[in-house]
Amino acid sequence: MSSSFLISFEGIEGSGKSTQILKSKEYLERENFTPYIFREPGGCTFSEILRGAILNSKVPIHPLSEAYLFASARSQLLFEKILPILNDNPKSVVLLDRYIDSSLVYQGIARNLGVDTILGIHSHYPLNTFPALT
């Protein structure tokens, strides 16, 4: 059994996610874990490019396109960074500023795609990787 795990932090803008992530990082370091912090969308070059495309679009993005862009950014971050860390680094903890719960709320509910649509997108590897704690 791996001693590494994934924790996601969720909340509206300004709710203190970043503050709690930094406090968690400090605690984990005192407990001899190695924390890694990533944000969503983002965390690796490809995902940061998608983040920019989403946030800087001059035209409205269709909700389904938006959901797949977020899922694409998440998939790449998982593949390139998170899963190698969790698999290869004992006592590592990945702390994520947002994860699937944000997609469920923002695209699934607020953008009317439905929770089942978002869960369906996340039923495939590596998107079917879920946090140990949110």
Beta strands, then each sheet from edge to edge (+ up, - down):
strand 1: 5-9
strand 2: 34-39
strand 3: 92-97
sheet 1: 1+ 3+ 2+
end
